[in-house]
Amino acid sequence: DPHEGLPIGAPAPEFVLPDTNKNNISLRDLLSNGKPILFFYVGANCAPCTALLPEIQTWHDELNEKVDLVFLSSGTAKENIEKFGTDVKILLQEEKEVVEKFNVLWTPTAFLVNAQGAVASHPAVGDTAIRALVERIKSEDLDGEFVFVTNNNKLKIGETVPEFALDDIRGNEISANDFRGKRTLVTFWSMTCPHCTNMMEELKNWDKQKGADEPNLIVFSDGEVEAHKDLELSAPILLDKDYKTAEKFGMFGTPSAILVDENGKIVSETAVGAENIWALIGKRK
């Protein structure tokens, strides 16, 4: 699906690329302006990009106070300047090494990264989708704490984790208070899900070896206590019959996950599948 991309709320992948003046520019450099960044993946030989260019130039003027526009292209500096001009910053890839980190594959595509460096939209692929994304950006307040732009009204980003109390498989009570003080990766699991069991060994290794600045891990699952003890996972596993509590967090199948910040606020959409779960914490497969 060309619209998947990285989960909203995942940290944007770090990168360094040369601009058309051969200056190396990092994502951190771009974010130093304190504004969200609207990236356009374009190509010097892309005809639809050429057709969209007059509109992009208009958006550059209209959105100048709100977001920074940046082209991610390839080819030589000369051919990109000849095609796109110099109004919008152009960063040059060797091929697709940066856009592939964002799971973006086609030109033209646009996507938003907020001022905190988190993915803030799904990829908008093609002229119609790009226009729709820009219109939403125009109407959104991008100065808030949890900035994202989507047509999905069911996202729980910015909501406080629901009040609950459940015992983990070791008999320890876990409640909403346990989500305060440090970020938490909340994972939704099933013993009957082959995709879950396929990523369990890697999840165990990460939980044992993660650094002090990496998030805590809490797992919601269903089934029998003894079966889960055999997993030998050190993180709390909460048995949540029929996932009644997990659904309040935004569970969407298994395996899936959300990220909660140190204040107990949900800061990502639900990431589905191992690759997207790892993307929530900046790990890429």
N, C-alpha and C positions, 0 to 999 in steps of 0.2 A: 504494500500500500504506500504510494508516494507521500501520503499525508501523515505518516506515523512519526518519524523523527524521534528525538529524545523526549522523555517525559517532562512535562512542565514542572519546574521546580528543581530539576537536576542541575548541578553545577555545569556551566558551559565548559567544554574542553579547552584547556590551555593551548595556545599556539603562538608561533612567531613566524611572520611572513614579511618579505620585503615589499615596500611600496614602489611606486614608479620612479622614485628618486634613489632607490637602492638602500633606503633606511629600513632597518629591521623594526617591525612594529608587533608588539605582543597584545594579547587580549587585555592584559592589565593596563597597558598604555592607553588603549581605546577607552577603557572604563574610567580612566583618571579624570575625564571631563565631568563625571558625576551624572551622566545621562544614559538612558537605555540606548541600545544600538540596534538599528534595523539593518540586518545584513541582506544583501542581494547576491545570490549566486548567479553569475552571468558568464558569458563566453564571448571572446572577440569574434567568433564565427557563428554566433547564435542569432538567427534571424528574428525569432520572437523577442529576444532582448532588445534588438534594434527598434522594433515596433513599439516597445514599452518605454523606451528611453525618454521621449518627451514628457511622459507622465511622471517618471522617476525624477526628472529635473524639477518639475512643478512641486512634487512632494518634498524634495530637498528644501525648497524655499518655504513651503507652508509649514513644515515640521521642524524647522531649524532650531527653534527654542525648546522643542519637546524631546526629540531624539536625534542621534547622529546616524547618518546613512553611510554605509560602507559596502563597497563592491568586493566580492571574492571572485577573482577571475584567474585566468592562466594565459600563457603566451608572453610576448615581449611587452615591455613598457610602451614602446612606440606604437604598436598596433592597438593597445588598449586606450592610450591617450587619444589616438586618432578617432577611435570609435566612441568612447565615453566622455571625452573631455577631461577637465581637471576639477570640476565643481565637487564631485563626490570622491572621497578617498578610495583608491584602488589598491588592493593587496593581491599579490601574485603568487599563486600556487604553482608547484612544478606540474602537478596533474590535478588530483582531487583530494589530496592528503588531509586538508582541513575540513572540507564540507562532508567528507565521509565520516569524520568523527561526530558530526551532528546528524548522521543518517540522512543526509541530503544528497540526491543523486542526479537531479535533472536541472537544466536551465530553461527558463528563469525560475528561481525559487526565492522566496523571502522568508525570513524568520527573525523573531525578536529576542534579544537578550536584555534582561533588565539591568538597572544600575548596580545591583548587587552581584551581577555576574551569573545569574541563574537563567536557564531557558524559560522564556516567558510566552512562547506561542508554539503551536505546531507549525511545521513547514507549510507555506502557502505556495502551491506548485501551479505555475501557469498564470496568465494575465488576469483571469477572472478571480481566482483565489487571492492573488496579490492585491488586487483592488479592494476586495472585501476586508483583507487584513488591515490595509492602510486606513480604510474608513473606520474600523473599530479602534485603531490607535488614535485617530483624530478625536474620537468621542470619549476615550477613557482617561481617567486621572492617573497619570504615570508617576505621581509623586508619593503614592501610598507605600505602606510597609510591605504588602504582598502584591506586587505588580505582575499581572499576567493578562493576556488578551486571547480570548477564545469565544466561540459560540456555544460552548458547553456550560449550561447553567447549573449542572449538578456537581461541579468540583467543590471540594470542601476546603480549599486553600484559604488560610486565614482563620478557620474555625478552631476553637479549643477542643482538645480530645474529649470524647464523651465521658461522663462520670460512670464508673463501673468498679467492681471489685470481683476478682476471680483468683482462685488458687492455681499456682503452677503445679507441675507434676511432682515437685518436691514438697508440696504443702505450704509454700510461702504465698501469702496474699499479695497480689499485684493490683494497684488501683491507678486512677488518673494521676495521683501525686507522684508516681514513679517516673513520669515523663518530664518532670521538671529538673532543671539543673544541667542537663546535657542533651544533645540531640539523640534521637532514637530512630533506628530503622525498624519499622513495624512490618513484619512479614506474615503473610497469610498462607497457610500450609495445609497439606492433606497427605496422609500416609498412603492413599490410594492413587496419588497423582505421580505418574512416572517422571514428569518434568521436575517435580519437587525432589524426588529421590536422586535424580541425576545431578542436582546442584548441591546436595547436602554436604558432601565431603569438602567442597570448596567453602561452603558457608561455615562449617566447623573450623576449618583452618583459619579463615579470616577472623572469626570470633575469638580464637585463641591468640592470634598474633597481632591484632589491630592495635594501632597506637593510641595514646591518650587523647589525641585530638579527633579520633574517629568516633562515630556514634555508637551508643549502646544498641543492643539487639533484643527484641522481644518477638516471640513467635506465637501466633494464634493458630490453633489446629483443632481437630475433632477426632474422637476415637477413644481408645483405651490407654490408660496410664502406662502400663508395662511396655506396650509397643513403642511408645515415645521415649521411654527410658533407654531402650536399645540404641537410640540415635546418638547417645553420649554427647549431647549438645550442652555446653555449659550455660548458655543463655536461658532465661525463663521461657518455658513452653506452657501456654495457657490453653487448657482444653475448653473450648467454647462451643457447646452443643448447638448444632445447626448454624453456627457462626452468627448468632444473634447480636453479640457485641461487635464482632469484627465488621459486620455490615454497617454499623454506625460510624466506623472509621473510614468507610469507603471501599471495603473489600470488593474486588472484581475478579473472581475466580482464583485458582491456585496454579502455580505460585504467583503471588502479586505482593506489592509492598507500597507503603507510603513513608515519607520522612516527616518527623515531628521535631520542632526546634526545642531549644532549652527552656522555653516558656510554656511548653505544652500546646503549641499551635501547629496545626497541620500546614506544611509548607510545600507540598508537592501534590500532583495528581497521583492516582493509583498507577504504578508501573507494573505491567504484566509481562511475565517471562523473565528468565534469568538475566539476559542481557540488559533489559531496562531496569531491573532491580539493582544491578551493579552500577548502572549509570547514575542512580540517585545519590550514590556516595562517591562519584567521581572515578569509579573503576571501570575500565573498558576491557572487553574480551578480545 
